[in-house]
Amino acid sequence: MSSVKPNSRWGLHELRRASSFRIALLFLGLYSLIAALLFAFLYQQISSYALSRIDDWLPRERNAILRSAPADLQARVAYHARLDPDNQRPFGLYSPDGIRLAGAFPGPRPSTTQLERPYTLTLDTPGHTRHLRVAAYPLPDGQLLVLSQDLNEVHEFNEVLVRALASAALLALLLGLAGAVWIGRRAVHRLDAITTAIQAIVQGDLSQRLPQRTAASDDLDRLVSVVNRMLDDIERLMHEIKGACDGIAHDLRTPLARLLAGLERAQRRATSPDDYRAAVDAAIAETLSLLTTFNAMLRISEVQDGARRAGFSAIDLATIADDAVEFYEPSADDKQVTLVYQRPPGLRLPLRGDASLLFEAIGNLVDNAIKFTPAGGRITVSLAERQGVMQFDIHDSGPGIPAAEREAVFLRFHRAESSRHLPGNGLGLSLVDAVARLHGMQVTIHDSAQGCHISLRLPRLP
């Protein structure tokens, strides 16, 4: 027998086997890409906003300076230089031949191609590199007014912004990786537990079930739930198979022994054709009983396989119940049992199903009730529709079925101790249960003050 051996110790290098870890990494990668694009967009927008503020300030400052008289322009520029000792906003005034007349602008006189249009100037000075936002404006007398603002603060702010964004990205990446590892290890531990349970099941312990969380429900929990229901059915079927084998061995041993004993007795003692004829008749009766049992088993297997569902047609449950009760009325009369049939006039209960199987199931319930009800007893069969549910009920005044045996009586060959002395093979209720399952019905044994109460229920389709 093959077995599945779970790996009980998972290292971080093996987390790549966990699909949840890979999915978490995929989403982390997508998140990182989106975050990088967002950071780039924010950086570009903030940088552009700072430059646009300077570009808006330069023409306003020019207009303010040009409001001075032309003779005072040089003094105005020189006065601005004294007010700006750090040279953060250096101005300059140049003569038509390029000589600086006033101001502390550190760069060369701008060329004619750079007039009235802001641009960025990079100056390499001893000890550092300086960046200026510059705009040059020609004056009517041929002079050139140069205005600028130092961009080092803007660049420093951009560097701080980049470091902050990078730190946040690194922190998010580390947290994302930690979360992916945590999710992956949780998934691995769950898979380890599931694999261990599967190994126990493979080794023959059908009572084991896959571990399922009760506080949460995800895709794996839903899959585990379906598998556990399947395991419930497998365990039930295995028990039924074992019970069927035990039942076959127990219930067929007696008729086979009787058959063999009768034939041996006829071989030893029969002296006339009548003796041989009686022995053959007894053998035929025993053989027919065996064939009846085997045919019932094959019929139950056929129903449980669902093969008969392909031949479903439109039928009326009320008509089938009418025919079954009418068919078994003579048997009830012969045993002096009162059979009462309660059915609303004109009731129709249409459904799709197999009429012969439903007739056999209902007939089995009526036949069992007649068999177990003593002479002078009463059987009540009722058919009704209540709140959209079609319901067939049968009550009898027999010995009833103990609560401890109400599930076991649907197993093949199971017979309660109180019914061992009665003819039968223990397959009737098994067939009823198989037919009910095939039609989506629910067969239930209810508590009853006297006798037995069994019902077949089928909700109508909306």
C-alpha positions, 0 to 999 in steps of 0.5 A: 500500500502506498503512503503519503509521508508529510514533511513535518519540518519546513524551512524558509527555503521550502516555502516556495512550494506553498501556493499561498506564499507564491501568491503573496509574493506575486501581490507583493511584487504588484504592490511594489510596482504600483508603489514605485509608479506612485512614488515616481508620480509624487516626486515628479509632481512635487518637483514640478510644483516647486519649479512652477512656484519659482517660475511664477515668482520670477515675472512678478519680481521683474514687474515689481523691479521695473516699476522703479524709475530707469535711473533707480534700477541699478540702485534697486538691484544693488539694494536687493543684493545687500538684503540677500547676504546668502545670495539665495536669490541673486539678481544681476543688471548687465549693460548692452555690452555685457558688463555687470552693472549691479547685483551678485548674479554668479553666472555669465551673462545669459545668451539671447536665446535664453531671454524671458524664458526660465531655465535651470543653470548649473554652476560648479563652484569650489566646494559644491555645485550650485543650481539656479532657476534663472530668467533674463529680461531685456530692457528698452535701453538695451540693458539686461535684467537677470533674476534667479533663485537658488534651487539647492533647497528644492534639491535637498527637499527632493533628496529628503523626499526620495529617502523618505519614500525609499525608507517607506518602500523598504519598510513595506517590502520587509513587512510584505515579505514577513506577511508572505512568510507568515501566510506561507507557513500557516498554509504549510502547517495546515497542509502538513495537518491535512497530509498527516490525516490523509496518511492515516486514512490511506493506512486504513483509519477511515474514522480520520477526517481532514482538519477544518477550522470553525472560525473561518472559511476559505477555499481550502476549508470548503474543499476540506468540507467536501472531502470530509463529506466524501469520507463520511460516505466512504466510511458509511459505504465501507461499513455497509459493505462489511455489514452486507458481507456479514449479513450474506454470510449469516442469512444465506448460510441457513437456507443453503444449509437447509438446501444441502441437508434436504438434498442429502436426505433425499439421496439417502432416504428417498425411495419413491418418485413422490419423495424425490418430487418433494425434495426437488420442490423444497430445493426449488423453494430454497433456491427461489428464496436465495434468488429473491435475496440476490435480486433485491441486492442487485436492485438496491445497487442499481438504484444507489448507482443512480442509473435509473435516474436517466429514465425519470418521467413525469409521474403522480405520487398520489396515484402511485400511493393509491395503487400501492395501498389498493394492492396490499389491502387484501393482505391486510384483510387476510391478517385481520388488520385494519388499513386506513388510507387518508388522502385529500380528494383530488390531491395531485403530487406531480414530480419526476421519478421512476414510478415502479421504484416508488411503487416498490418503496411505498409497497415495502413500507405498507408490507412491513407495517402489515407484517409487524402489526398483530391481528386486530391492529391498525395501520394508517396511511396518509398522503398530504402536502404541507407548506410545499412539502409532499409527505407520505406517512404510515403509522402502525400498532406493531412493536415499533423500532427502538431508537438505537436501531433507527439508523441501522435498520436501513443497512442491508441485512440488518434485522432487529431482534424482535423480527428474527422470527418473521420471514424476510431478508432485511433488505426492504428498508435498505431499498426504501432508503435507496429509492428515497435518496434517488428521488431526493426524498428523506425517509425518517423514523419518528418517535411514536407512542405506540408502534412505528411511524415512518415518513417520506418527505420531498420539498416541491421545487420552487 
